Amino acid sequence: MKLKTLLLTFASAALMACAAGVANGQTPTGAETEEKLTRQQAMASDILDVIERAKEAQRKAFAGSWEGVFTPEAGGPPPFRILFTFGLDGTVVATDAGPPSPHLASSEHGAWDRSGPNEFLVTYKQLLFDKDGNLDSLFKARVKFKLNEGGTGINGQVIVDLFDLQGNKFLSGAGTIKCTKIRVEPLD
């Protein structure tokens, strides 16, 4: 929201400056026109810098470790706990206590990217094993997270798919994830 306000302020100032010159009947000389163009280019560059800084601040707020709860859609398994770590380089590592049995699954690995203001797309995958320890199937989740204004919470809509070892999808589902950022805590 702050970014939109800043952009509107810059745009309004530029329009008012142009309108003031026209209203006063000023016809700029070649040098004045070049100087105005240079100022406008500098202003545009400043706006782009502000936008890039805002995007980078959102990426940094999203990066880090999070703990939360995955709530499957109606008819699915009960809610379960999940941990995520999002690296600044766009990597994801996660682990959860979900079905069918957490000890029969690998940790999850994947990628993330910013998709809009305070919005992030995440894809992660997991190997699933049978009770004898043999690779049995593959899990994939896709999440669209929204980062809260304070950078302390994320909420997301989730689509999950299970695949056999030949890559055939045999089960799909959906749900939500709600997480809070893990922060450093003092010893006392």
C-alpha positions, 0 to 999 in steps of 0.5 A, a space after each residue: 500500500 505504501 508503494 502505491 501511495 508513493 507511485 501516485 505521489 510521483 505521478 501526480 507531481 510530474 503531471 502537475 509540473 507539466 500542467 503548470 507549464 502549459 497553463 502559464 503559456 510557457 513554450 520551452 526552448 530546446 535546452 529547457 526541453 532537454 533539461 525537463 526530459 533529463 529530470 523526467 528520466 531521473 524521476 522514472 529511474 527513482 520510481 523504478 529504484 523504489 519499486 525494486 527496493 520494495 520487491 527486495 524487501 518483500 523477498 527478504 521478509 518472506 525468506 527464513 523459517 516458518 512453522 504452521 498448520 496445513 489444513 486439508 479440504 473437507 474429506 481429507 486427513 486432519 490438519 497437521 503441522 508443517 515447517 518451511 525454510 525459504 532461502 533468498 536464492 528461491 529454494 524451499 526445504 520443508 518437513 511435515 507431520 502429514 499422512 500417510 505416515 511422516 516416517 515414510 516420507 522424505 523432507 520436501 524440496 522445491 522453489 519459490 518466487 514472488 508473484 505480486 505484491 506480498 504474494 509468492 508461489 511455491 512448489 515443493 516435492 517429496 518422496 514417499 516410501 512403503 512400510 518396507 522402505 521402498 520408494 512408493 510414490 511422489 508428492 507435489 504441492 503448489 502454494 500461493 502464499 500471501 505475506 501479511 503487512 508485518 512480515 510475521 505471517 503467511 497464509 496460502 491456498 494449496 493444491 497437492 498431487 500424488 504420482 506413481 513412479 511412472 509419473 501418473 497422477 492418482 490423487 489430488 487434493 487442496 487445502 490451506 496453510 497458515 504459518 508464523 515466522 520463526 524468530 530468534 529467542 533469548 535463552 532467559 
